[in-house]
C-alpha cells in the first residue's frame, strides 16, 4: 500500500488480480482474515505511477480533463433543476 493517508500504508499483500471495475483499475488481494478485498490500483505499487502526478510533482491538484468533466457534470445538474 503506497497511498499516504491509507491505514494500510506500508503493508504488503499477495496480489490476486488487477482488473477494471466501476470505471477504475483495481487490485484484488486477500487480507489477513482471508477476505478478498480490492483497492484502486493507483494506491499501490502494482501499477506504474501516473505520468501526470510525476510531472506535476505536487504543483497541480487536478487534470484539465477531470475539471472539464466536472464542469459538464455541474452544467447538466443545473439544466435538470
mmCIF file of the N, C-alpha and C atoms, coordinates in Angstrom:
data_MODEL
# 
_entry.id   MODEL 
# 
loop_
_atom_site.group_PDB 
_atom_site.id 
_atom_site.type_symbol 
_atom_site.label_atom_id 
_atom_site.label_alt_id 
_atom_site.label_comp_id 
_atom_site.label_asym_id 
_atom_site.label_entity_id 
_atom_site.label_seq_id 
_atom_site.pdbx_PDB_ins_code 
_atom_site.Cartn_x 
_atom_site.Cartn_y 
_atom_site.Cartn_z 
_atom_site.occupancy 
_atom_site.B_iso_or_equiv 
_atom_site.pdbx_formal_charge 
_atom_site.auth_seq_id 
_atom_site.auth_comp_id 
_atom_site.auth_asym_id 
_atom_site.auth_atom_id 
_atom_site.pdbx_PDB_model_num 
ATOM 1   N N  . UNK A 1 1  ? 0.848   -1.175  0.000   1.00 0.00 ? 1  UNK A N  1 
ATOM 2   C CA . UNK A 1 1  ? 0.000   0.000   0.000   1.00 0.00 ? 1  UNK A CA 1 
ATOM 3   C C  . UNK A 1 1  ? 0.890   1.233   0.000   1.00 0.00 ? 1  UNK A C  1 
ATOM 4   N N  . UNK A 1 2  ? 0.660   2.133   -0.949  1.00 0.00 ? 2  UNK A N  1 
ATOM 5   C CA . UNK A 1 2  ? 1.504   3.327   -1.042  1.00 0.00 ? 2  UNK A CA 1 
ATOM 6   C C  . UNK A 1 2  ? 0.737   4.625   -0.832  1.00 0.00 ? 2  UNK A C  1 
ATOM 7   N N  . UNK A 1 3  ? -0.595  4.585   -0.747  1.00 0.00 ? 3  UNK A N  1 
ATOM 8   C CA . UNK A 1 3  ? -1.371  5.814   -0.550  1.00 0.00 ? 3  UNK A CA 1 
ATOM 9   C C  . UNK A 1 3  ? -0.997  6.404   0.808   1.00 0.00 ? 3  UNK A C  1 
ATOM 10  N N  . UNK A 1 4  ? -0.586  7.679   0.839   1.00 0.00 ? 4  UNK A N  1 
ATOM 11  C CA . UNK A 1 4  ? -0.049  8.245   2.088   1.00 0.00 ? 4  UNK A CA 1 
ATOM 12  C C  . UNK A 1 4  ? -1.044  8.350   3.239   1.00 0.00 ? 4  UNK A C  1 
ATOM 13  N N  . UNK A 1 5  ? -2.341  8.348   2.969   1.00 0.00 ? 5  UNK A N  1 
ATOM 14  C CA . UNK A 1 5  ? -3.321  8.506   4.041   1.00 0.00 ? 5  UNK A CA 1 
ATOM 15  C C  . UNK A 1 5  ? -4.095  7.231   4.343   1.00 0.00 ? 5  UNK A C  1 
ATOM 16  N N  . UNK A 1 6  ? -3.749  6.141   3.671   1.00 0.00 ? 6  UNK A N  1 
ATOM 17  C CA . UNK A 1 6  ? -4.475  4.889   3.901   1.00 0.00 ? 6  UNK A CA 1 
ATOM 18  C C  . UNK A 1 6  ? -3.924  4.208   5.153   1.00 0.00 ? 6  UNK A C  1 
ATOM 19  N N  . UNK A 1 7  ? -4.804  3.633   5.995   1.00 0.00 ? 7  UNK A N  1 
ATOM 20  C CA . UNK A 1 7  ? -4.333  2.987   7.224   1.00 0.00 ? 7  UNK A CA 1 
ATOM 21  C C  . UNK A 1 7  ? -3.431  1.773   6.979   1.00 0.00 ? 7  UNK A C  1 
ATOM 22  N N  . UNK A 1 8  ? -3.442  1.218   5.782   1.00 0.00 ? 8  UNK A N  1 
ATOM 23  C CA . UNK A 1 8  ? -2.575  0.076   5.464   1.00 0.00 ? 8  UNK A CA 1 
ATOM 24  C C  . UNK A 1 8  ? -1.266  0.507   4.810   1.00 0.00 ? 8  UNK A C  1 
ATOM 25  N N  . UNK A 1 9  ? -0.938  1.778   4.880   1.00 0.00 ? 9  UNK A N  1 
ATOM 26  C CA . UNK A 1 9  ? 0.295   2.288   4.274   1.00 0.00 ? 9  UNK A CA 1 
ATOM 27  C C  . UNK A 1 9  ? 1.492   1.457   4.725   1.00 0.00 ? 9  UNK A C  1 
ATOM 28  N N  . UNK A 1 10 ? 2.272   1.005   3.746   1.00 0.00 ? 10 UNK A N  1 
ATOM 29  C CA . UNK A 1 10 ? 3.466   0.221   4.043   1.00 0.00 ? 10 UNK A CA 1 
ATOM 30  C C  . UNK A 1 10 ? 3.233   -1.277  4.144   1.00 0.00 ? 10 UNK A C  1 
ATOM 31  N N  . UNK A 1 11 ? 1.983   -1.712  4.258   1.00 0.00 ? 11 UNK A N  1 
ATOM 32  C CA . UNK A 1 11 ? 1.679   -3.142  4.335   1.00 0.00 ? 11 UNK A CA 1 
ATOM 33  C C  . UNK A 1 11 ? 1.821   -3.768  2.957   1.00 0.00 ? 11 UNK A C  1 
ATOM 34  N N  . UNK A 1 12 ? 2.171   -5.035  2.919   1.00 0.00 ? 12 UNK A N  1 
ATOM 35  C CA . UNK A 1 12 ? 2.275   -5.787  1.670   1.00 0.00 ? 12 UNK A CA 1 
ATOM 36  C C  . UNK A 1 12 ? 1.305   -6.949  1.697   1.00 0.00 ? 12 UNK A C  1 
ATOM 37  N N  . UNK A 1 13 ? 0.659   -7.193  0.559   1.00 0.00 ? 13 UNK A N  1 
ATOM 38  C CA . UNK A 1 13 ? -0.277  -8.289  0.394   1.00 0.00 ? 13 UNK A CA 1 
ATOM 39  C C  . UNK A 1 13 ? 0.035   -9.005  -0.909  1.00 0.00 ? 13 UNK A C  1 
ATOM 40  N N  . UNK A 1 14 ? -0.367  -10.265 -0.997  1.00 0.00 ? 14 UNK A N  1 
ATOM 41  C CA . UNK A 1 14 ? -0.217  -11.011 -2.240  1.00 0.00 ? 14 UNK A CA 1 
ATOM 42  C C  . UNK A 1 14 ? -1.303  -10.576 -3.211  1.00 0.00 ? 14 UNK A C  1 
ATOM 43  N N  . UNK A 1 15 ? -0.883  -10.171 -4.385  1.00 0.00 ? 15 UNK A N  1 
ATOM 44  C CA . UNK A 1 15 ? -1.791  -9.710  -5.428  1.00 0.00 ? 15 UNK A CA 1 
ATOM 45  C C  . UNK A 1 15 ? -2.477  -10.900 -6.082  1.00 0.00 ? 15 UNK A C  1 
ATOM 46  N N  . UNK A 1 16 ? -3.803  -10.835 -6.203  1.00 0.00 ? 16 UNK A N  1 
ATOM 47  C CA . UNK A 1 16 ? -4.568  -11.872 -6.889  1.00 0.00 ? 16 UNK A CA 1 
ATOM 48  C C  . UNK A 1 16 ? -4.772  -11.480 -8.345  1.00 0.00 ? 16 UNK A C  1 
ATOM 49  N N  . UNK A 1 17 ? -5.211  -10.235 -8.564  1.00 0.00 ? 17 UNK A N  1 
ATOM 50  C CA . UNK A 1 17 ? -5.581  -9.808  -9.903  1.00 0.00 ? 17 UNK A CA 1 
ATOM 51  C C  . UNK A 1 17 ? -5.612  -8.284  -9.973  1.00 0.00 ? 17 UNK A C  1 
ATOM 52  N N  . UNK A 1 18 ? -5.439  -7.760  -11.171 1.00 0.00 ? 18 UNK A N  1 
ATOM 53  C CA . UNK A 1 18 ? -5.670  -6.345  -11.462 1.00 0.00 ? 18 UNK A CA 1 
ATOM 54  C C  . UNK A 1 18 ? -6.755  -6.313  -12.521 1.00 0.00 ? 18 UNK A C  1 
ATOM 55  N N  . UNK A 1 19 ? -7.818  -5.564  -12.267 1.00 0.00 ? 19 UNK A N  1 
ATOM 56  C CA . UNK A 1 19 ? -8.956  -5.565  -13.176 1.00 0.00 ? 19 UNK A CA 1 
ATOM 57  C C  . UNK A 1 19 ? -9.609  -4.189  -13.189 1.00 0.00 ? 19 UNK A C  1 
ATOM 58  N N  . UNK A 1 20 ? -10.281 -3.877  -14.291 1.00 0.00 ? 20 UNK A N  1 
ATOM 59  C CA . UNK A 1 20 ? -11.033 -2.624  -14.381 1.00 0.00 ? 20 UNK A CA 1 
ATOM 60  C C  . UNK A 1 20 ? -12.445 -2.878  -13.872 1.00 0.00 ? 20 UNK A C  1 
ATOM 61  N N  . UNK A 1 21 ? -12.813 -2.175  -12.811 1.00 0.00 ? 21 UNK A N  1 
ATOM 62  C CA . UNK A 1 21 ? -14.135 -2.298  -12.197 1.00 0.00 ? 21 UNK A CA 1 
ATOM 63  C C  . UNK A 1 21 ? -14.645 -0.906  -11.857 1.00 0.00 ? 21 UNK A C  1 
ATOM 64  N N  . UNK A 1 22 ? -15.917 -0.697  -12.086 1.00 0.00 ? 22 UNK A N  1 
ATOM 65  C CA . UNK A 1 22 ? -16.538 0.581   -11.739 1.00 0.00 ? 22 UNK A CA 1 
ATOM 66  C C  . UNK A 1 22 ? -15.791 1.759   -12.371 1.00 0.00 ? 22 UNK A C  1 
ATOM 67  N N  . UNK A 1 23 ? -15.248 1.545   -13.573 1.00 0.00 ? 23 UNK A N  1 
ATOM 68  C CA . UNK A 1 23 ? -14.559 2.610   -14.289 1.00 0.00 ? 23 UNK A CA 1 
ATOM 69  C C  . UNK A 1 23 ? -13.176 2.918   -13.768 1.00 0.00 ? 23 UNK A C  1 
ATOM 70  N N  . UNK A 1 24 ? -12.627 2.068   -12.916 1.00 0.00 ? 24 UNK A N  1 
ATOM 71  C CA . UNK A 1 24 ? -11.331 2.316   -12.311 1.00 0.00 ? 24 UNK A CA 1 
ATOM 72  C C  . UNK A 1 24 ? -10.525 1.024   -12.298 1.00 0.00 ? 24 UNK A C  1 
ATOM 73  N N  . UNK A 1 25 ? -9.217  1.124   -12.454 1.00 0.00 ? 25 UNK A N  1 
ATOM 74  C CA . UNK A 1 25 ? -8.368  -0.048  -12.348 1.00 0.00 ? 25 UNK A CA 1 
ATOM 75  C C  . UNK A 1 25 ? -8.181  -0.376  -10.866 1.00 0.00 ? 25 UNK A C  1 
ATOM 76  N N  . UNK A 1 26 ? -8.451  -1.631  -10.496 1.00 0.00 ? 26 UNK A N  1 
ATOM 77  C CA . UNK A 1 26 ? -8.397  -2.037  -9.095  1.00 0.00 ? 26 UNK A CA 1 
ATOM 78  C C  . UNK A 1 26 ? -7.505  -3.255  -8.930  1.00 0.00 ? 26 UNK A C  1 
ATOM 79  N N  . UNK A 1 27 ? -6.887  -3.355  -7.760  1.00 0.00 ? 27 UNK A N  1 
ATOM 80  C CA . UNK A 1 27 ? -6.113  -4.550  -7.410  1.00 0.00 ? 27 UNK A CA 1 
ATOM 81  C C  . UNK A 1 27 ? -6.929  -5.357  -6.417  1.00 0.00 ? 27 UNK A C  1 
ATOM 82  N N  . UNK A 1 28 ? -6.846  -6.680  -6.545  1.00 0.00 ? 28 UNK A N  1 
ATOM 83  C CA . UNK A 1 28 ? -7.543  -7.589  -5.649  1.00 0.00 ? 28 UNK A CA 1 
ATOM 84  C C  . UNK A 1 28 ? -6.511  -8.378  -4.870  1.00 0.00 ? 28 UNK A C  1 
ATOM 85  N N  . UNK A 1 29 ? -6.749  -8.523  -3.578  1.00 0.00 ? 29 UNK A N  1 
ATOM 86  C CA . UNK A 1 29 ? -5.822  -9.219  -2.688  1.00 0.00 ? 29 UNK A CA 1 
ATOM 87  C C  . UNK A 1 29 ? -6.603  -9.904  -1.578  1.00 0.00 ? 29 UNK A C  1 
ATOM 88  N N  . UNK A 1 30 ? -5.940  -10.804 -0.866  1.00 0.00 ? 30 UNK A N  1 
ATOM 89  C CA . UNK A 1 30 ? -6.538  -11.470 0.291   1.00 0.00 ? 30 UNK A CA 1 
ATOM 90  C C  . UNK A 1 30 ? -5.939  -10.851 1.549   1.00 0.00 ? 30 UNK A C  1 
ATOM 91  N N  . UNK A 1 31 ? -6.816  -10.372 2.435   1.00 0.00 ? 31 UNK A N  1 
ATOM 92  C CA . UNK A 1 31 ? -6.318  -9.740  3.658   1.00 0.00 ? 31 UNK A CA 1 
ATOM 93  C C  . UNK A 1 31 ? -6.003  -10.795 4.722   1.00 0.00 ? 31 UNK A C  1 
ATOM 94  N N  . UNK A 1 32 ? -5.601  -10.332 5.905   1.00 0.00 ? 32 UNK A N  1 
ATOM 95  C CA . UNK A 1 32 ? -5.187  -11.256 6.971   1.00 0.00 ? 32 UNK A CA 1 
ATOM 96  C C  . UNK A 1 32 ? -6.337  -12.102 7.514   1.00 0.00 ? 32 UNK A C  1 
ATOM 97  N N  . UNK A 1 33 ? -7.591  -11.702 7.260   1.00 0.00 ? 33 UNK A N  1 
ATOM 98  C CA . UNK A 1 33 ? -8.738  -12.510 7.691   1.00 0.00 ? 33 UNK A CA 1 
ATOM 99  C C  . UNK A 1 33 ? -9.273  -13.381 6.545   1.00 0.00 ? 33 UNK A C  1 
ATOM 100 N N  . UNK A 1 34 ? -8.451  -13.571 5.506   1.00 0.00 ? 34 UNK A N  1 
ATOM 101 C CA . UNK A 1 34 ? -8.779  -14.437 4.363   1.00 0.00 ? 34 UNK A CA 1 
ATOM 102 C C  . UNK A 1 34 ? -9.938  -13.911 3.518   1.00 0.00 ? 34 UNK A C  1 
ATOM 103 N N  . UNK A 1 35 ? -10.208 -12.611 3.590   1.00 0.00 ? 35 UNK A N  1 
ATOM 104 C CA . UNK A 1 35 ? -11.247 -11.991 2.775   1.00 0.00 ? 35 UNK A CA 1 
ATOM 105 C C  . UNK A 1 35 ? -10.614 -11.377 1.527   1.00 0.00 ? 35 UNK A C  1 
ATOM 106 N N  . UNK A 1 36 ? -11.279 -11.540 0.374   1.00 0.00 ? 36 UNK A N  1 
ATOM 107 C CA . UNK A 1 36 ? -10.804 -10.887 -0.851  1.00 0.00 ? 36 UNK A CA 1 
ATOM 108 C C  . UNK A 1 36 ? -11.234 -9.436  -0.786  1.00 0.00 ? 36 UNK A C  1 
ATOM 109 N N  . UNK A 1 37 ? -10.288 -8.556  -0.966  1.00 0.00 ? 37 UNK A N  1 
ATOM 110 C CA . UNK A 1 37 ? -10.527 -7.111  -0.921  1.00 0.00 ? 37 UNK A CA 1 
ATOM 111 C C  . UNK A 1 37 ? -10.018 -6.491  -2.213  1.00 0.00 ? 37 UNK A C  1 
ATOM 112 N N  . UNK A 1 38 ? -10.447 -5.268  -2.482  1.00 0.00 ? 38 UNK A N  1 
ATOM 113 C CA . UNK A 1 38 ? -9.917  -4.553  -3.639  1.00 0.00 ? 38 UNK A CA 1 
ATOM 114 C C  . UNK A 1 38 ? -9.677  -3.096  -3.267  1.00 0.00 ? 38 UNK A C  1 
ATOM 115 N N  . UNK A 1 39 ? -8.753  -2.510  -3.975  1.00 0.00 ? 39 UNK A N  1 
ATOM 116 C CA . UNK A 1 39 ? -8.381  -1.107  -3.798  1.00 0.00 ? 39 UNK A CA 1 
ATOM 117 C C  . UNK A 1 39 ? -8.097  -0.502  -5.162  1.00 0.00 ? 39 UNK A C  1 
ATOM 118 N N  . UNK A 1 40 ? -8.200  0.818   -5.293  1.00 0.00 ? 40 UNK A N  1 
ATOM 119 C CA . UNK A 1 40 ? -7.755  1.430   -6.539  1.00 0.00 ? 40 UNK A CA 1 
ATOM 120 C C  . UNK A 1 40 ? -6.273  1.103   -6.772  1.00 0.00 ? 40 UNK A C  1 
ATOM 121 N N  . UNK A 1 41 ? -5.955  0.668   -7.961  1.00 0.00 ? 41 UNK A N  1 
ATOM 122 C CA . UNK A 1 41 ? -4.579  0.272   -8.271  1.00 0.00 ? 41 UNK A CA 1 
ATOM 123 C C  . UNK A 1 41 ? -3.601  1.426   -8.059  1.00 0.00 ? 41 UNK A C  1 
ATOM 124 N N  . UNK A 1 42 ? -4.055  2.646   -8.277  1.00 0.00 ? 42 UNK A N  1 
ATOM 125 C CA . UNK A 1 42 ? -3.143  3.797   -8.138  1.00 0.00 ? 42 UNK A CA 1 
ATOM 126 C C  . UNK A 1 42 ? -2.722  4.031   -6.686  1.00 0.00 ? 42 UNK A C  1 
ATOM 127 N N  . UNK A 1 43 ? -3.377  3.389   -5.732  1.00 0.00 ? 43 UNK A N  1 
ATOM 128 C CA . UNK A 1 43 ? -2.994  3.496   -4.326  1.00 0.00 ? 43 UNK A CA 1 
ATOM 129 C C  . UNK A 1 43 ? -1.906  2.512   -3.966  1.00 0.00 ? 43 UNK A C  1 
ATOM 130 N N  . UNK A 1 44 ? -1.450  1.728   -4.932  1.00 0.00 ? 44 UNK A N  1 
ATOM 131 C CA . UNK A 1 44 ? -0.474  0.675   -4.672  1.00 0.00 ? 44 UNK A CA 1 
ATOM 132 C C  . UNK A 1 44 ? 0.729   0.825   -5.597  1.00 0.00 ? 44 UNK A C  1 
ATOM 133 N N  . UNK A 1 45 ? 1.696   -0.048  -5.391  1.00 0.00 ? 45 UNK A N  1 
ATOM 134 C CA . UNK A 1 45 ? 2.866   -0.071  -6.276  1.00 0.00 ? 45 UNK A CA 1 
ATOM 135 C C  . UNK A 1 45 ? 2.692   -1.103  -7.389  1.00 0.00 ? 45 UNK A C  1 
ATOM 136 N N  . UNK A 1 46 ? 1.479   -1.639  -7.560  1.00 0.00 ? 46 UNK A N  1 
ATOM 137 C CA . UNK A 1 46 ? 1.237   -2.672  -8.563  1.00 0.00 ? 46 UNK A CA 1 
ATOM 138 C C  . UNK A 1 46 ? 1.187   -2.129  -9.985  1.00 0.00 ? 46 UNK A C  1 
ATOM 139 N N  . UNK A 1 47 ? 0.994   -0.830  -10.138 1.00 0.00 ? 47 UNK A N  1 
ATOM 140 C CA . UNK A 1 47 ? 0.941   -0.211  -11.469 1.00 0.00 ? 47 UNK A CA 1 
ATOM 141 C C  . UNK A 1 47 ? 1.930   0.956   -11.519 1.00 0.00 ? 47 UNK A C  1 
ATOM 142 N N  . UNK A 1 48 ? 2.288   1.338   -12.731 1.00 0.00 ? 48 UNK A N  1 
ATOM 143 C CA . UNK A 1 48 ? 3.191   2.477   -12.907 1.00 0.00 ? 48 UNK A CA 1 
ATOM 144 C C  . UNK A 1 48 ? 2.557   3.738   -12.321 1.00 0.00 ? 48 UNK A C  1 
ATOM 145 N N  . UNK A 1 49 ? 3.385   4.615   -11.800 1.00 0.00 ? 49 UNK A N  1 
ATOM 146 C CA . UNK A 1 49 ? 2.879   5.883   -11.282 1.00 0.00 ? 49 UNK A CA 1 
ATOM 147 C C  . UNK A 1 49 ? 2.342   6.722   -12.436 1.00 0.00 ? 49 UNK A C  1 
ATOM 148 N N  . UNK A 1 50 ? 1.237   7.407   -12.199 1.00 0.00 ? 50 UNK A N  1 
ATOM 149 C CA . UNK A 1 50 ? 0.586   8.226   -13.217 1.00 0.00 ? 50 UNK A CA 1 
ATOM 150 C C  . UNK A 1 50 ? 1.555   9.314   -13.698 1.00 0.00 ? 50 UNK A C  1 
ATOM 151 N N  . UNK A 1 51 ? 1.801   9.407   -15.020 1.00 0.00 ? 51 UNK A N  1 
ATOM 152 C CA . UNK A 1 51 ? 2.727   10.426  -15.542 1.00 0.00 ? 51 UNK A CA 1 
ATOM 153 C C  . UNK A 1 51 ? 2.342   11.847  -15.147 1.00 0.00 ? 51 UNK A C  1 
ATOM 154 N N  . UNK A 1 52 ? 1.051   12.141  -15.080 1.00 0.00 ? 52 UNK A N  1 
ATOM 155 C CA . UNK A 1 52 ? 0.622   13.479  -14.667 1.00 0.00 ? 52 UNK A CA 1 
ATOM 156 C C  . UNK A 1 52 ? 1.093   13.786  -13.257 1.00 0.00 ? 52 UNK A C  1 
ATOM 157 N N  . UNK A 1 53 ? 0.937   12.819  -12.364 1.00 0.00 ? 53 UNK A N  1 
ATOM 158 C CA . UNK A 1 53 ? 1.348   13.012  -10.970 1.00 0.00 ? 53 UNK A CA 1 
ATOM 159 C C  . UNK A 1 53 ? 2.857   13.228  -10.885 1.00 0.00 ? 53 UNK A C  1 
ATOM 160 N N  . UNK A 1 54 ? 3.607   12.494  -11.677 1.00 0.00 ? 54 UNK A N  1 
ATOM 161 C CA . UNK A 1 54 ? 5.065   12.625  -11.671 1.00 0.00 ? 54 UNK A CA 1 
ATOM 162 C C  . UNK A 1 54 ? 5.475   14.007  -12.159 1.00 0.00 ? 54 UNK A C  1 
ATOM 163 N N  . UNK A 1 55 ? 4.935   14.429  -13.296 1.00 0.00 ? 55 UNK A N  1 
ATOM 164 C CA . UNK A 1 55 ? 5.319   15.720  -13.884 1.00 0.00 ? 55 UNK A CA 1 
ATOM 165 C C  . UNK A 1 55 ? 4.814   16.882  -13.027 1.00 0.00 ? 55 UNK A C  1 
ATOM 166 N N  . UNK A 1 56 ? 3.589   16.774  -12.509 1.00 0.00 ? 56 UNK A N  1 
ATOM 167 C CA . UNK A 1 56 ? 3.029   17.856  -11.693 1.00 0.00 ? 56 UNK A CA 1 
ATOM 168 C C  . UNK A 1 56 ? 3.804   18.026  -10.392 1.00 0.00 ? 56 UNK A C  1 
ATOM 169 N N  . UNK A 1 57 ? 4.355   16.952  -9.871  1.00 0.00 ? 57 UNK A N  1 
ATOM 170 C CA . UNK A 1 57 ? 5.183   16.988  -8.654  1.00 0.00 ? 57 UNK A CA 1 
ATOM 171 C C  . UNK A 1 57 ? 4.550   17.826  -7.539  1.00 0.00 ? 57 UNK A C  1 
ATOM 172 N N  . UNK A 1 58 ? 3.238   17.648  -7.351  1.00 0.00 ? 58 UNK A N  1 
ATOM 173 C CA . UNK A 1 58 ? 2.553   18.347  -6.265  1.00 0.00 ? 58 UNK A CA 1 
ATOM 174 C C  . UNK A 1 58 ? 2.121   19.765  -6.591  1.00 0.00 ? 58 UNK A C  1 
ATOM 175 N N  . UNK A 1 59 ? 2.414   20.237  -7.792  1.00 0.00 ? 59 UNK A N  1 
ATOM 176 C CA . UNK A 1 59 ? 2.065   21.620  -8.155  1.00 0.00 ? 59 UNK A CA 1 
ATOM 177 C C  . UNK A 1 59 ? 0.669   21.762  -8.725  1.00 0.00 ? 59 UNK A C  1 
ATOM 178 N N  . UNK A 1 60 ? 0.051   20.659  -9.164  1.00 0.00 ? 60 UNK A N  1 
ATOM 179 C CA . UNK A 1 60 ? -1.294  20.715  -9.750  1.00 0.00 ? 60 UNK A CA 1 
ATOM 180 C C  . UNK A 1 60 ? -2.134  19.609  -9.130  1.00 0.00 ? 60 UNK A C  1 
ATOM 181 N N  . UNK A 1 61 ? -3.282  19.998  -8.619  1.00 0.00 ? 61 UNK A N  1 
ATOM 182 C CA . UNK A 1 61 ? -4.148  19.022  -7.962  1.00 0.00 ? 61 UNK A CA 1 
ATOM 183 C C  . UNK A 1 61 ? -5.103  18.324  -8.920  1.00 0.00 ? 61 UNK A C  1 
ATOM 184 N N  . UNK A 1 62 ? -5.380  18.949  -10.066 1.00 0.00 ? 62 UNK A N  1 
ATOM 185 C CA . UNK A 1 62 ? -6.397  18.422  -10.973 1.00 0.00 ? 62 UNK A CA 1 
ATOM 186 C C  . UNK A 1 62 ? -5.904  18.418  -12.407 1.00 0.00 ? 62 UNK A C  1 
ATOM 187 N N  . UNK A 1 63 ? -6.340  17.415  -13.168 1.00 0.00 ? 63 UNK A N  1 
ATOM 188 C CA . UNK A 1 63 ? -6.079  17.349  -14.603 1.00 0.00 ? 63 UNK A CA 1 
ATOM 189 C C  . UNK A 1 63 ? -7.128  18.185  -15.328 1.00 0.00 ? 63 UNK A C  1 
ATOM 190 N N  . UNK A 1 64 ? -6.760  18.749  -16.458 1.00 0.00 ? 64 UNK A N  1 
ATOM 191 C CA . UNK A 1 64 ? -7.701  19.536  -17.246 1.00 0.00 ? 64 UNK A CA 1 
ATOM 192 C C  . UNK A 1 64 ? -8.911  18.690  -17.632 1.00 0.00 ? 64 UNK A C  1 
ATOM 193 N N  . UNK A 1 65 ? -8.688  17.459  -18.086 1.00 0.00 ? 65 UNK A N  1 
ATOM 194 C CA . UNK A 1 65 ? -9.804  16.597  -18.496 1.00 0.00 ? 65 UNK A CA 1 
ATOM 195 C C  . UNK A 1 65 ? -10.768 16.349  -17.335 1.00 0.00 ? 65 UNK A C  1 
ATOM 196 N N  . UNK A 1 66 ? -10.238 16.179  -16.125 1.00 0.00 ? 66 UNK A N  1 
ATOM 197 C CA . UNK A 1 66 ? -11.095 15.958  -14.959 1.00 0.00 ? 66 UNK A CA 1 
ATOM 198 C C  . UNK A 1 66 ? -11.902 17.208  -14.620 1.00 0.00 ? 66 UNK A C  1 
ATOM 199 N N  . UNK A 1 67 ? -11.285 18.372  -14.724 1.00 0.00 ? 67 UNK A N  1 
ATOM 200 C CA . UNK A 1 67 ? -12.001 19.621  -14.456 1.00 0.00 ? 67 UNK A CA 1 
ATOM 201 C C  . UNK A 1 67 ? -13.101 19.856  -15.486 1.00 0.00 ? 67 UNK A C  1 
ATOM 202 N N  . UNK A 1 68 ? -12.815 19.549  -16.754 1.00 0.00 ? 68 UNK A N  1 
ATOM 203 C CA . UNK A 1 68 ? -13.831 19.704  -17.795 1.00 0.00 ? 68 UNK A CA 1 
ATOM 204 C C  . UNK A 1 68 ? -14.991 18.733  -17.575 1.00 0.00 ? 68 UNK A C  1 
ATOM 205 N N  . UNK A 1 69 ? -14.696 17.514  -17.142 1.00 0.00 ? 69 UNK A N  1 
ATOM 206 C CA . UNK A 1 69 ? -15.750 16.547  -16.838 1.00 0.00 ? 69 UNK A CA 1 
ATOM 207 C C  . UNK A 1 69 ? -16.594 17.030  -15.664 1.00 0.00 ? 69 UNK A C  1 
ATOM 208 N N  . UNK A 1 70 ? -15.960 17.602  -14.656 1.00 0.00 ? 70 UNK A N  1 
ATOM 209 C CA . UNK A 1 70 ? -16.691 18.151  -13.514 1.00 0.00 ? 70 UNK A CA 1 
ATOM 210 C C  . UNK A 1 70 ? -17.582 19.314  -13.959 1.00 0.00 ? 70 UNK A C  1 
ATOM 211 N N  . UNK A 1 71 ? -17.056 20.189  -14.799 1.00 0.00 ? 71 UNK A N  1 
ATOM 212 C CA . UNK A 1 71 ? -17.849 21.305  -15.317 1.00 0.00 ? 71 UNK A CA 1 
ATOM 213 C C  . UNK A 1 71 ? -19.081 20.798  -16.067 1.00 0.00 ? 71 UNK A C  1 
ATOM 214 N N  . UNK A 1 72 ? -18.898 19.802  -16.932 1.00 0.00 ? 72 UNK A N  1 
ATOM 215 C CA . UNK A 1 72 ? -20.024 19.239  -17.682 1.00 0.00 ? 72 UNK A CA 1 
ATOM 216 C C  . UNK A 1 72 ? -21.056 18.635  -16.731 1.00 0.00 ? 72 UNK A C  1 
ATOM 217 N N  . UNK A 1 73 ? -20.596 17.955  -15.696 1.00 0.00 ? 73 UNK A N  1 
ATOM 218 C CA . UNK A 1 73 ? -21.496 17.364  -14.707 1.00 0.00 ? 73 UNK A CA 1 
ATOM 219 C C  . UNK A 1 73 ? -22.318 18.446  -14.007 1.00 0.00 ? 73 UNK A C  1 
ATOM 220 N N  . UNK A 1 74 ? -21.659 19.503  -13.573 1.00 0.00 ? 74 UNK A N  1 
ATOM 221 C CA . UNK A 1 74 ? -22.353 20.594  -12.870 1.00 0.00 ? 74 UNK A CA 1 
ATOM 222 C C  . UNK A 1 74 ? -23.346 21.272  -13.806 1.00 0.00 ? 74 UNK A C  1 
ATOM 223 N N  . UNK A 1 75 ? -22.953 21.476  -15.051 1.00 0.00 ? 75 UNK A N  1 
ATOM 224 C CA . UNK A 1 75 ? -23.866 22.103  -16.002 1.00 0.00 ? 75 UNK A CA 1 
ATOM 225 C C  . UNK A 1 75 ? -25.089 21.230  -16.256 1.00 0.00 ? 75 UNK A C  1 
ATOM 226 N N  . UNK A 1 76 ? -24.906 19.909  -16.353 1.00 0.00 ? 76 UNK A N  1 
ATOM 227 C CA . UNK A 1 76 ? -26.045 19.005  -16.530 1.00 0.00 ? 76 UNK A CA 1 
ATOM 228 C C  . UNK A 1 76 ? -26.983 19.082  -15.318 1.00 0.00 ? 76 UNK A C  1 
ATOM 229 N N  . UNK A 1 77 ? -26.404 19.142  -14.132 1.00 0.00 ? 77 UNK A N  1 
ATOM 230 C CA . UNK A 1 77 ? -27.220 19.240  -12.904 1.00 0.00 ? 77 UNK A CA 1 
ATOM 231 C C  . UNK A 1 77 ? -27.994 20.543  -12.890 1.00 0.00 ? 77 UNK A C  1 
ATOM 232 N N  . UNK A 1 78 ? -27.357 21.633  -13.326 1.00 0.00 ? 78 UNK A N  1 
ATOM 233 C CA . UNK A 1 78 ? -28.040 22.930  -13.372 1.00 0.00 ? 78 UNK A CA 1 
ATOM 234 C C  . UNK A 1 78 ? -29.186 22.897  -14.383 1.00 0.00 ? 78 UNK A C  1 
ATOM 235 N N  . UNK A 1 79 ? -28.981 22.196  -15.500 1.00 0.00 ? 79 UNK A N  1 
ATOM 236 C CA . UNK A 1 79 ? -30.016 22.091  -16.522 1.00 0.00 ? 79 UNK A CA 1 
ATOM 237 C C  . UNK A 1 79 ? -31.214 21.288  -16.038 1.00 0.00 ? 79 UNK A C  1 
ATOM 238 N N  . UNK A 1 80 ? -30.980 20.341  -15.133 1.00 0.00 ? 80 UNK A N  1 
ATOM 239 C CA . UNK A 1 80 ? -32.048 19.479  -14.602 1.00 0.00 ? 80 UNK A CA 1 
ATOM 240 C C  . UNK A 1 80 ? -32.913 20.192  -13.561 1.00 0.00 ? 80 UNK A C  1 
ATOM 241 N N  . UNK A 1 81 ? -32.438 21.299  -13.025 1.00 0.00 ? 81 UNK A N  1 
ATOM 242 C CA . UNK A 1 81 ? -33.209 21.988  -11.965 1.00 0.00 ? 81 UNK A CA 1 
ATOM 243 C C  . UNK A 1 81 ? -34.044 23.100  -12.491 1.00 0.00 ? 81 UNK A C  1 
# 
